[in-house]
Amino acid sequence: MILPAPPTPVLLLDLAAEHAALQPALNDAMQEVMDAATFIQGPAVGQFAAELGEYLGGAHVVPCANGTDALTLALMSLELPAGAEVIVPAFTYVATLEAAALLGLRPVLVDVLSDTFNIDPAAAEAAITPRTGAIVAVHLFGQCADLEALRAISARHGVALIEDNAQAIGATFQMQNGETAMAGTVGAVGTTSFFPSKNLGCLGDGGALLTRDSARAALLHQLANHGQSRKYYHQRIGLNSRLDTLQAALLRVKLQQLPHNTAARQAVAARYDAALADVAGVIIPARDSRSTHVFHQYTIQVTDTRRRNDLQHFLKSCGVPTMIYYPLPVHAQPAYAYLGYRAGQFPVAERLCGAVLSLPIHPLLTVEQQEYIIDCVKSFMG
Ligand SMILES: *Cc1c(COP(=O)(O)O)cnc(C)c1O
């Protein structure tokens, strides 16, 4: 199985090239911040928040230091009693649990759906107890969790819905009543991350909270800034969690590119779908017809899980980098052993950890590179 070398090196993400294409706007933005020298809470922070809010259909945007802090702040804003339970999917990035655990709340895991990778709403509802304070839905890999069902469950039980939207900025979800909602703006609070590799990434760490409720936005602002609304007068115990002016200025430039980049990712995904749908042993990512998919990741499942790692090694030998998000479910992580879960309790999450493989997808991936990647996958699986 010797294949010719890739046409040009295949990367998981080509941020250097993406940023080169945005010159001189990025340099100008940086220079402007240096000249004004208001590095904390400078004007670009509010401008970026307003622009992102507009993009998200009129939501309030409260910038903060990173996506993990955003989750922490979202939970803090609910003012839950110590030990309250927070329902989270068993197949997610660890930050979702970490925020709850650090606040002295108890993460309660529920399994995910095997086709969309997202939290199973029925399992989430079944896990609700009198101690439940919140459900955190993660829009994994760029497609919305079942916001219709989750919103109804949240209302029925009086349990807040938090949307971890670090991977799905710009995705939309069509409700049965015809309403189209932007991911991150349906629950009581949405959170997002501007980690460089996210669909809207800055050049360092950054994050934001999203909400439609102006009172909650004010509370989140306060919590993210030492619990103060007026300098040196502290209403609450807060965090120092701010988005740097420099990152906000760069994000203003990058936000303008987001719709184009999303369309480019979707075009790459459509080509993968067409080429891989009929490859035996490969399951392409399922589309929920109610949600758009912004393809933070293009994640296939290898049905024979014994072959997943071999496929990854083969692709590596062909010069095709891939990633496994995530290799170990959260309940199997030593840090969360104290929750007392056992192997076998979340069979879908456990199986997915052995089956998933994320292929290169980014706005500058060329058709030639993609054809090469597809040939490599087919040649191994065929
Ligand atoms: C990236 C990510 C986070 C954390 O964001 P940071 O900015 O790295 O703290 C949280 N949840 C999910 C689902 C993520 O993908």
The ligand as an SDF file (V2000), in Angstrom:
LIG
                    3D

 15 15  0  0  0  0  0  0  0  0999 V2000
  -11.9990   24.0720   23.8100 C   0  0  0  0  0  0  0  0  0  0  0  0
  -13.1250   23.6290   24.6260 C   0  0  0  0  0  0  0  0  0  0  0  0
  -13.3230   24.0980   25.9350 C   0  0  0  0  0  0  0  0  0  0  0  0
  -12.3260   24.9350   26.6740 C   0  0  0  0  0  0  0  0  0  0  0  0
  -11.9340   26.0990   26.0800 O   0  0  0  0  0  0  0  0  0  0  0  0
  -10.5550   26.7820   26.5270 P   0  0  0  0  0  0  0  0  0  0  0  0
  -10.6130   28.1320   25.8940 O   0  0  0  0  0  0  0  0  0  0  0  0
   -9.4450   25.9340   26.0020 O   0  0  0  0  0  0  0  0  0  0  0  0
  -10.5380   26.8750   28.0180 O   0  0  0  0  0  0  0  0  0  0  0  0
  -14.4680   23.6990   26.6110 C   0  0  0  0  0  0  0  0  0  0  0  0
  -15.3500   22.8760   26.0570 N   0  0  0  0  0  0  0  0  0  0  0  0
  -15.1870   22.3670   24.8150 C   0  0  0  0  0  0  0  0  0  0  0  0
  -16.2220   21.4660   24.2620 C   0  0  0  0  0  0  0  0  0  0  0  0
  -14.0630   22.7160   24.0670 C   0  0  0  0  0  0  0  0  0  0  0  0
  -13.9130   22.2000   22.8350 O   0  0  0  0  0  0  0  0  0  0  0  0
  1  2  1  0
  2  3  1  0
  2 14  2  0
  3  4  1  0
  3 10  2  0
  4  5  1  0
  5  6  1  0
  6  7  2  0
  6  8  1  0
  6  9  1  0
 10 11  1  0
 11 12  2  0
 12 13  1  0
 12 14  1  0
 14 15  1  0
M  END
$$$$
